Amino acid sequence: MRASTPVRLTGAAAAAALLAGAFVASAGAASAGTDPSSAGRPDAGHRTLRAATYNLSLNRATEGELVADLSTGDDAQAATVAEVIQHANPDVVLLNEFDYSGDADPYAAADLFRENYLEVPQGTGEPVEYPYAFVAASNTGVPSGFDLNNDGTVGGGDDALGFGLFPGQYGMVVLSKYPIQHHKVRTFQHFRWQDMPGALLPDDPATAAPADWYSAEELAVLPLSSKSHWDVPVRVGHRTVHVLAAHPTPPSFDGAEDRNGLRNHDEIRFWAEYVRGGRAARYQYDDEGRRGGLRPGSSFVIVGDYNADPVDGDSVDTAIDQLLRHPRITDPQATSAGGTEAAALQGGANLSHRGDPALDTADFADTAPGNLRVDYVLPSRDLRVRDAGVFWPVAADPLSRLTGVYPFPSSDHRLTWTDVRL
């Protein structure tokens, strides 16, 4: 499968691309962890699009290892995450922590994952075809040439433009049943953090000068995005929906300067101003040099692991609220019964959380930070939300074998989806 150009439309894929987004699940069924693909599709006269995000933890320790693992159908983790996707059956999905294959063959891993896993029945899942894909380079693992963590040495993942042990580790992929308008895609991999007005640049607490953790030379090369920000337009019938994909850095693994927490906040802020458009986004420039944000009236869905919970965890206060309380964005508040059950069974930090555990999307360490809501599918207000859910089955559900408990058979994150009517 070579879907860097949107041409592969045969058999089931052709039917999927011509039909609306497959189906709509009931919120109760999804919350209970039952197969969300089992429900029928209401309102047949309207198109329903299921958008999803899934941090499936298919990152590997060395460059090229993911391609090797996906070259056969024998990788247990890949089969498990593929079955999760098959059961959820989204029309368009962002995959986070999916290593970039390299500039020589950027679609290699995505093609292998589709051909050897998604298009093959996994367990009780049905094959699913995504004829269209978008993949691009990531800042993760790209050497900066500077001592960004100020530990006195240069080199390693913490001194890369985005944390990673090799270029493209923890990358991203967008898969779609509908055509991707490749000529209209915008990427913001190289937008510099210092070029954001009012950027929350970190301060070195050991000096009197403000916002001086990074030198002027470091800021001249340091991008805002720890991976990248993508605007991927998808054509659904006569409508275009902009899939806005990102994976901001975790707001941890730093010190009193909070360099990762502040960067996480501003990575989220980038989309808040991008969808507001106009003067708010005038400063933004993409990798082709085009300036400005999203055109007024455009339909969009923001997807990704944003590493920020609205009330718990280590993120800067109000970081994700920049999106959840945005006047152009709907928060569907996707839930699961499995998240509530897990928080109660695991205890620890979960017992002191203020957030509703039904909204959790990640099963993190029980000591700290506990389970959190960090994965989001947030549509523009013009797209009517029909349903939403988190694929987190309760322990009694047969599908709980796909999520499990630590060490996880799939990922510590849960696939999160939203159905919208166009």
ROZA-783275 format. One record per residue (C-alpha): residue number from 0; residue in one letter; chain; x, y, z. Coordinates in Angstrom, 2 decimals, always signed. Example, Ala and Ser with C-alpha at 12.3 -4.5 7.8 and 13.67 -1.06 7.14 Angstrom:
0	A	A	+12.30	-4.50	+7.80
1	S	A	+13.67	-1.06	+7.14
END
This chain:
0	M	A	+0.00	+0.00	+0.00
1	R	A	+1.45	+3.30	-1.03
2	A	A	-1.03	+5.90	+0.18
3	S	A	+1.17	+8.97	+0.12
4	T	A	-1.03	+9.74	-2.87
5	P	A	-4.79	+9.24	-2.40
6	V	A	-5.46	+6.71	-5.14
7	R	A	-6.12	+3.29	-3.61
8	L	A	-9.88	+2.75	-3.80
9	T	A	-10.86	-0.84	-4.40
10	G	A	-13.28	-3.31	-2.86
11	A	A	-14.31	-2.57	+0.69
12	A	A	-12.24	+0.58	+0.79
13	A	A	-14.20	+2.08	-2.09
14	A	A	-17.45	+1.34	-0.34
15	A	A	-16.18	+2.77	+2.91
16	A	A	-15.05	+5.97	+1.25
17	L	A	-18.40	+6.46	-0.44
18	L	A	-20.52	+5.71	+2.58
19	A	A	-20.81	+7.91	+5.63
20	G	A	-18.82	+7.19	+8.73
21	A	A	-19.82	+3.62	+9.18
22	F	A	-22.09	+3.83	+12.25
23	V	A	-22.87	+5.53	+15.50
24	A	A	-22.59	+3.69	+18.80
25	S	A	-24.75	+4.31	+21.82
26	A	A	-23.02	+6.18	+24.62
27	G	A	-24.10	+3.59	+27.14
28	A	A	-22.63	+0.71	+25.14
29	A	A	-19.36	+2.50	+24.59
30	S	A	-19.11	+3.52	+28.22
31	A	A	-19.62	-0.08	+29.27
32	G	A	-16.75	-1.09	+27.02
33	T	A	-18.80	-3.12	+24.54
34	D	A	-17.88	-3.05	+20.89
35	P	A	-18.82	+0.45	+19.64
36	S	A	-19.00	-0.86	+16.06
37	S	A	-22.05	-2.97	+16.85
38	A	A	-24.61	-0.16	+16.87
39	G	A	-26.65	+0.91	+13.87
40	R	A	-26.40	+4.25	+12.15
41	P	A	-29.29	+6.71	+12.66
42	D	A	-30.24	+9.61	+10.41
43	A	A	-29.28	+7.83	+7.20
44	G	A	-29.93	+11.02	+5.26
45	H	A	-26.91	+12.69	+6.90
46	R	A	-23.24	+11.84	+6.94
47	T	A	-21.81	+10.85	+10.28
48	L	A	-18.07	+11.03	+10.73
49	R	A	-16.30	+9.16	+13.50
50	A	A	-13.01	+10.86	+14.39
51	A	A	-10.63	+9.26	+16.87
52	T	A	-7.25	+9.63	+18.50
53	Y	A	-5.13	+6.79	+19.82
54	N	A	-1.74	+6.94	+21.46
55	L	A	-1.00	+3.31	+20.71
56	S	A	+2.58	+3.27	+22.07
57	L	A	+4.07	+1.71	+18.93
58	N	A	+7.30	+3.57	+19.56
59	R	A	+10.44	+1.49	+19.56
60	A	A	+13.88	+1.86	+21.16
61	T	A	+15.91	+2.05	+17.93
62	E	A	+15.52	+3.52	+14.48
63	G	A	+14.01	+1.06	+11.99
64	E	A	+12.80	-1.32	+14.68
65	L	A	+9.12	-0.51	+14.13
66	V	A	+9.36	-1.23	+10.40
67	A	A	+11.01	-4.55	+11.21
68	D	A	+8.33	-5.42	+13.78
69	L	A	+5.50	-4.61	+11.37
70	S	A	+7.03	-6.48	+8.42
71	T	A	+5.17	-9.63	+9.46
72	G	A	+1.83	-10.08	+11.17
73	D	A	+3.43	-11.57	+14.27
74	D	A	+3.88	-8.58	+16.57
75	A	A	+1.54	-9.10	+19.53
76	Q	A	+1.28	-5.45	+20.53
77	A	A	+0.60	-4.29	+16.97
78	A	A	-2.11	-6.93	+16.63
79	T	A	-3.73	-5.81	+19.87
80	V	A	-3.83	-2.10	+19.04
81	A	A	-5.06	-2.98	+15.55
82	E	A	-7.94	-4.93	+17.08
83	V	A	-8.84	-1.92	+19.23
84	I	A	-9.01	+0.19	+16.07
85	Q	A	-11.05	-2.48	+14.30
86	H	A	-13.62	-2.53	+17.09
87	A	A	-13.86	+1.27	+17.27
88	N	A	-13.76	+1.52	+13.46
89	P	A	-13.19	+5.30	+13.15
90	D	A	-13.40	+7.02	+9.78
91	V	A	-10.33	+9.12	+10.51
92	V	A	-7.84	+8.46	+13.29
93	L	A	-4.67	+10.08	+14.56
94	L	A	-2.08	+7.61	+15.81
95	N	A	+0.36	+9.05	+18.34
96	E	A	+3.67	+7.41	+19.31
97	F	A	+4.05	+5.75	+15.93
98	D	A	+7.70	+6.08	+14.88
99	Y	A	+8.47	+8.02	+11.70
100	S	A	+10.04	+5.76	+9.06
101	G	A	+12.46	+8.38	+7.73
102	D	A	+12.53	+10.69	+4.76
103	A	A	+13.61	+7.94	+2.34
104	D	A	+10.33	+6.05	+2.80
105	P	A	+8.10	+7.97	+5.22
106	Y	A	+5.06	+5.73	+4.68
107	A	A	+6.85	+2.41	+5.22
108	A	A	+5.61	+1.73	+8.77
109	A	A	+2.09	+3.07	+8.08
110	D	A	+1.76	+0.86	+5.01
111	L	A	+2.92	-2.23	+6.89
112	F	A	+0.56	-1.53	+9.79
113	R	A	-2.38	-1.25	+7.43
114	E	A	-1.53	-4.25	+5.27
115	N	A	-0.37	-6.70	+7.94
116	Y	A	-2.61	-5.71	+10.84
117	L	A	-5.59	-3.42	+10.16
118	E	A	-6.64	-5.18	+6.96
119	V	A	-6.36	-8.60	+8.63
120	P	A	-8.94	-9.75	+11.21
121	Q	A	-7.46	-9.54	+14.70
122	G	A	-9.16	-11.60	+17.40
123	T	A	-12.84	-10.70	+17.26
124	G	A	-12.20	-7.60	+15.14
125	E	A	-13.20	-7.14	+11.50
126	P	A	-10.69	-5.91	+8.90
127	V	A	-10.74	-2.16	+8.33
128	E	A	-9.22	-0.33	+5.38
129	Y	A	-7.78	+3.18	+5.33
130	P	A	-6.89	+4.03	+1.73
131	Y	A	-5.56	+7.46	+2.70
132	A	A	-2.78	+8.45	+5.06
133	F	A	-0.67	+11.42	+5.99
134	V	A	+2.79	+11.12	+7.50
135	A	A	+5.45	+13.79	+7.97
136	A	A	+8.65	+14.33	+9.92
137	S	A	+8.71	+14.98	+13.66
138	N	A	+10.99	+17.12	+15.83
139	T	A	+11.49	+14.25	+18.27
140	G	A	+15.04	+12.97	+18.41
141	V	A	+16.39	+15.64	+16.04
142	P	A	+19.69	+16.87	+17.56
143	S	A	+19.64	+20.54	+18.49
144	G	A	+23.38	+20.93	+18.94
145	F	A	+22.74	+22.65	+22.26
146	D	A	+22.52	+21.77	+25.95
147	L	A	+18.78	+22.36	+26.20
148	N	A	+18.38	+20.75	+29.62
149	N	A	+21.39	+22.67	+31.02
150	D	A	+23.06	+19.61	+32.51
151	G	A	+26.50	+20.53	+31.18
152	T	A	+26.56	+18.09	+28.27
153	V	A	+25.23	+18.17	+24.71
154	G	A	+23.51	+15.14	+23.27
155	G	A	+20.83	+12.58	+23.99
156	G	A	+17.06	+12.70	+23.89
157	D	A	+16.68	+15.58	+26.32
158	D	A	+18.77	+17.89	+24.14
159	A	A	+16.85	+17.07	+20.97
160	L	A	+14.35	+19.52	+19.46
161	G	A	+11.69	+17.23	+20.93
162	F	A	+12.48	+14.41	+23.33
163	G	A	+13.54	+11.28	+21.48
164	L	A	+16.47	+8.92	+21.06
165	F	A	+16.41	+9.06	+17.26
166	P	A	+14.74	+11.31	+14.67
167	G	A	+11.04	+10.57	+14.45
168	Q	A	+10.65	+8.46	+17.58
169	Y	A	+7.14	+9.00	+19.00
170	G	A	+5.92	+10.31	+15.62
171	M	A	+2.37	+10.60	+14.26
172	V	A	+0.19	+9.20	+11.46
173	V	A	-3.28	+10.20	+10.24
174	L	A	-5.31	+7.40	+8.62
175	S	A	-8.57	+8.10	+6.79
176	K	A	-11.33	+6.36	+4.89
177	Y	A	-11.97	+9.64	+3.10
178	P	A	-9.64	+11.46	+0.70
179	I	A	-6.95	+13.63	+2.23
180	Q	A	-6.35	+16.88	+0.37
181	H	A	-2.57	+16.57	+0.38
182	H	A	-2.02	+19.78	-1.56
183	K	A	-3.78	+21.72	+1.20
184	V	A	-2.05	+20.13	+4.19
185	R	A	-0.20	+22.57	+6.46
186	T	A	+2.55	+21.50	+8.84
187	F	A	+4.14	+23.64	+11.55
188	Q	A	+7.15	+21.57	+12.50
189	H	A	+9.59	+24.48	+12.25
190	F	A	+7.55	+27.29	+13.80
191	R	A	+9.81	+28.71	+16.52
192	W	A	+8.57	+28.99	+20.08
193	Q	A	+10.00	+32.49	+20.49
194	D	A	+7.87	+33.70	+17.56
195	M	A	+4.65	+33.19	+19.53
196	P	A	+3.65	+36.55	+21.05
197	G	A	+3.71	+36.30	+24.83
198	A	A	+5.34	+32.88	+24.75
199	L	A	+5.76	+31.31	+28.19
200	L	A	+9.50	+30.87	+27.82
201	P	A	+11.06	+29.20	+30.89
202	D	A	+13.13	+31.11	+33.41
203	D	A	+16.38	+29.97	+34.98
204	P	A	+15.67	+30.33	+38.73
205	A	A	+19.42	+30.59	+39.44
206	T	A	+19.72	+33.95	+37.67
207	A	A	+18.08	+37.36	+38.03
208	A	A	+17.28	+37.72	+34.33
209	P	A	+13.74	+36.74	+33.24
210	A	A	+12.87	+33.94	+30.80
211	D	A	+16.53	+33.01	+30.34
212	W	A	+16.58	+29.21	+30.56
213	Y	A	+17.37	+29.12	+26.84
214	S	A	+20.01	+31.31	+25.24
215	A	A	+19.27	+33.50	+22.23
216	E	A	+21.14	+30.99	+20.05
217	E	A	+19.01	+28.12	+21.38
218	L	A	+15.75	+29.99	+20.88
219	A	A	+16.77	+30.68	+17.29
220	V	A	+16.49	+26.94	+16.54
221	L	A	+14.00	+25.67	+19.13
222	P	A	+10.57	+24.94	+17.63
223	L	A	+7.34	+25.30	+19.55
224	S	A	+6.12	+21.84	+18.63
225	S	A	+7.82	+18.92	+20.30
226	K	A	+6.59	+16.73	+17.41
227	S	A	+4.67	+18.82	+14.89
228	H	A	+1.30	+20.48	+14.39
229	W	A	-0.62	+19.30	+11.30
230	D	A	-3.68	+20.69	+9.56
231	V	A	-4.84	+17.75	+7.43
232	P	A	-7.97	+18.56	+5.36
233	V	A	-10.19	+15.53	+4.75
234	R	A	-12.90	+15.61	+2.07
235	V	A	-16.14	+14.01	+3.26
236	G	A	-18.65	+14.18	+0.45
237	H	A	-18.96	+17.87	-0.38
238	R	A	-17.53	+18.99	+2.96
239	T	A	-13.97	+19.53	+4.11
240	V	A	-13.08	+18.79	+7.71
241	H	A	-9.68	+19.97	+8.93
242	V	A	-8.06	+17.34	+11.14
243	L	A	-5.84	+19.31	+13.51
244	A	A	-3.31	+16.85	+14.89
245	A	A	-0.64	+17.31	+17.55
246	H	A	+1.03	+15.63	+20.52
247	P	A	+2.36	+18.25	+22.96
248	T	A	+5.22	+17.32	+25.25
249	P	A	+4.38	+15.91	+28.70
250	P	A	+4.44	+18.68	+31.35
251	S	A	+6.96	+16.80	+33.46
252	F	A	+10.52	+15.41	+33.35
253	D	A	+11.98	+18.87	+34.01
254	G	A	+12.80	+21.06	+37.02
255	A	A	+11.71	+24.25	+38.72
256	E	A	+11.94	+26.09	+35.39
257	D	A	+8.99	+23.95	+34.15
258	R	A	+10.26	+24.09	+30.57
259	N	A	+8.11	+21.13	+29.49
260	G	A	+4.99	+22.33	+31.27
261	L	A	+5.27	+25.77	+29.69
262	R	A	+5.93	+24.32	+26.26
263	N	A	+2.93	+22.01	+26.63
264	H	A	+0.76	+25.05	+27.43
265	D	A	+1.92	+26.97	+24.38
266	E	A	+1.64	+23.96	+22.06
267	I	A	-2.02	+23.79	+23.07
268	R	A	-2.37	+27.56	+22.76
269	F	A	-1.20	+27.33	+19.14
270	W	A	-4.37	+25.51	+18.10
271	A	A	-6.59	+27.76	+20.21
272	E	A	-5.37	+30.76	+18.23
273	Y	A	-5.21	+28.88	+14.93
274	V	A	-8.94	+28.09	+14.99
275	R	A	-9.75	+31.60	+16.20
276	G	A	-8.01	+32.91	+13.11
277	G	A	-7.79	+36.55	+12.10
278	R	A	-5.49	+38.76	+14.15
279	A	A	-5.07	+36.09	+16.84
280	A	A	-3.30	+33.82	+14.33
281	R	A	-1.52	+36.41	+12.22
282	Y	A	+1.85	+35.50	+13.74
283	Q	A	+1.61	+31.83	+12.74
284	Y	A	+3.55	+30.56	+9.74
285	D	A	+3.67	+27.04	+8.34
286	D	A	+6.60	+25.13	+6.92
287	E	A	+5.93	+26.58	+3.45
288	G	A	+5.99	+30.13	+4.80
289	R	A	+2.24	+30.72	+4.57
290	R	A	+0.92	+32.88	+7.41
291	G	A	-2.29	+32.96	+9.39
292	G	A	-4.69	+30.48	+10.91
293	L	A	-7.78	+28.62	+9.81
294	R	A	-10.19	+30.40	+7.50
295	P	A	-13.40	+31.65	+9.15
296	G	A	-16.23	+29.14	+8.97
297	S	A	-13.99	+26.12	+8.41
298	S	A	-15.06	+22.85	+10.01
299	F	A	-12.41	+21.10	+12.07
300	V	A	-11.72	+18.46	+14.68
301	I	A	-8.78	+18.73	+17.07
302	V	A	-7.29	+15.32	+17.84
303	G	A	-4.36	+14.04	+19.84
304	D	A	-2.72	+13.17	+23.11
305	Y	A	-2.37	+16.64	+24.63
306	N	A	-0.77	+15.49	+27.89
307	A	A	-2.97	+17.86	+29.89
308	D	A	-5.85	+17.12	+32.24
309	P	A	-8.22	+20.01	+33.03
310	V	A	-8.00	+19.58	+36.82
311	D	A	-5.42	+16.93	+37.76
312	G	A	-1.80	+16.19	+36.86
313	D	A	+1.19	+18.46	+36.28
314	S	A	+0.10	+20.63	+33.37
315	V	A	+0.00	+24.41	+33.67
316	D	A	-3.34	+25.58	+35.04
317	T	A	-5.83	+26.26	+32.24
318	A	A	-3.55	+24.64	+29.60
319	I	A	-6.22	+22.38	+28.09
320	D	A	-8.98	+24.83	+29.05
321	Q	A	-7.70	+26.94	+26.16
322	L	A	-9.46	+24.35	+23.97
323	L	A	-12.19	+22.99	+26.23
324	R	A	-13.61	+26.49	+26.88
325	H	A	-12.95	+27.88	+23.42
326	P	A	-15.97	+29.58	+21.79
327	R	A	-15.42	+27.69	+18.52
328	I	A	-14.95	+24.23	+20.06
329	T	A	-17.32	+21.62	+21.50
330	D	A	-16.13	+19.35	+24.31
331	P	A	-18.08	+16.07	+23.88
332	Q	A	-16.78	+14.79	+27.25
333	A	A	-16.23	+11.23	+26.07
334	T	A	-16.54	+8.71	+28.91
335	S	A	-16.11	+5.05	+29.76
336	A	A	-17.19	+2.79	+32.60
337	G	A	-13.75	+1.19	+32.53
338	G	A	-12.07	+4.43	+33.57
339	T	A	-14.30	+4.76	+36.62
340	E	A	-13.70	+1.14	+37.60
341	A	A	-9.93	+1.38	+37.14
342	A	A	-9.62	+4.49	+39.32
343	A	A	-11.51	+2.80	+42.16
344	L	A	-9.58	-0.47	+41.92
345	Q	A	-6.15	+1.12	+41.58
346	G	A	-6.55	+3.76	+44.28
347	G	A	-3.39	+5.71	+45.02
348	A	A	-3.31	+9.16	+43.46
349	N	A	-6.69	+8.49	+41.87
350	L	A	-8.36	+8.81	+45.26
351	S	A	-7.36	+12.47	+45.56
352	H	A	-8.22	+13.47	+41.99
353	R	A	-10.84	+16.13	+41.49
354	G	A	-11.76	+15.10	+37.94
355	D	A	-14.45	+12.60	+36.97
356	P	A	-12.66	+9.27	+36.40
357	A	A	-15.21	+8.40	+33.71
358	L	A	-13.43	+11.00	+31.57
359	D	A	-9.97	+9.47	+32.02
360	T	A	-8.20	+8.31	+28.87
361	A	A	-4.83	+7.15	+30.22
362	D	A	-3.89	+4.55	+32.83
363	F	A	-0.80	+6.09	+34.43
364	A	A	+1.16	+5.13	+37.55
365	D	A	-1.03	+4.87	+40.62
366	T	A	+1.49	+6.71	+42.82
367	A	A	+1.71	+9.76	+40.56
368	P	A	+0.13	+11.19	+38.51
369	G	A	-2.67	+8.59	+38.54
370	N	A	-5.10	+8.14	+35.67
371	L	A	-5.81	+11.27	+33.66
372	R	A	-7.85	+12.74	+30.84
373	V	A	-5.23	+13.64	+28.23
374	D	A	-6.56	+12.38	+24.86
375	Y	A	-9.09	+14.54	+23.03
376	V	A	-11.35	+14.64	+19.99
377	L	A	-12.78	+18.17	+19.92
378	P	A	-14.95	+19.22	+16.96
379	S	A	-15.83	+22.71	+15.82
380	R	A	-19.23	+23.93	+16.96
381	D	A	-20.73	+23.69	+13.49
382	L	A	-20.32	+19.90	+13.62
383	R	A	-23.16	+18.43	+15.65
384	V	A	-21.92	+15.84	+18.15
385	R	A	-23.93	+12.62	+17.96
386	D	A	-21.95	+10.49	+20.38
387	A	A	-18.54	+10.06	+22.00
388	G	A	-16.68	+7.45	+23.98
389	V	A	-13.43	+6.11	+25.35
390	F	A	-12.52	+2.51	+24.54
391	W	A	-11.94	+1.35	+28.11
392	P	A	-13.96	-1.81	+28.85
393	V	A	-14.73	-2.87	+32.40
394	A	A	-12.86	-5.93	+33.64
395	A	A	-15.88	-8.21	+33.13
396	D	A	-16.11	-7.30	+29.45
397	P	A	-14.33	-9.77	+27.13
398	L	A	-12.77	-6.83	+25.30
399	S	A	-10.91	-5.78	+28.45
400	R	A	-8.15	-8.14	+27.31
401	L	A	-7.26	-5.41	+24.76
402	T	A	-6.56	-2.77	+27.42
403	G	A	-5.65	-4.84	+30.44
404	V	A	-3.50	-3.64	+33.32
405	Y	A	+0.20	-2.89	+33.61
406	P	A	+2.22	-4.20	+31.80
407	F	A	-0.32	-3.33	+29.13
408	P	A	-0.92	-5.57	+26.11
409	S	A	-1.58	-2.48	+23.99
410	S	A	-0.95	+0.97	+25.46
411	D	A	-1.38	+2.99	+28.64
412	H	A	-3.68	+5.27	+26.61
413	R	A	-7.20	+4.49	+25.43
414	L	A	-8.65	+5.17	+22.00
415	T	A	-11.02	+8.13	+22.22
416	W	A	-13.67	+8.88	+19.60
417	T	A	-16.38	+11.35	+18.71
418	D	A	-19.16	+11.02	+16.15
419	V	A	-20.27	+14.21	+14.40
420	R	A	-23.01	+14.80	+11.86
421	L	A	-22.09	+16.79	+8.79
END
